[in-house]
Amino acid sequence: MTAFPTPEADIDQQILTLSEKLDRGDVLAANCPSREVLKHLTSRWGVLVMIVLLPGTQRFSALRRSIEGISERMLSQTLQWLEADGMVHRHVYNTVPPHVEYTLTPLGREAAEKVRDLADWIEVNLPTILQEQMPSSAQSLLE
């Protein structure tokens, strides 16, 4: 497998009709709707919400306690985005006070596993990443 598109791949792209391209999505295109979904899933809070929901259903307050630093407003907005994208199911129980639970949909579970893999990779490689972020003058002091 090559790292760069082959001429055959370029021909395949030229053969696609506009409706086929729209159906498939093209995240590199400025007006592609997949960019909004990508933004929701890969935002700092989107990734963390998805990871916290992987083990199972959670109430809003449990999500908020699990994700340090997230405001109620940001958690609410993130859950609304993920629900609108079909990643999260919101179940409201008709009680007083209202009882609301959030669960990943099958599509959301699949996406959450992928963003968890990215988060895991970051955690494993964090020492190297932090070393690369260090200014060269500080690195020379450590050597």
Helices and strands as residue ranges (DSSP letters): H 7-15, H 18-24, H 34-42, H 44-53, E 58-59, H 60-66, H 72-84, E 88-93, E 99-104, H 106-133, H 136-142
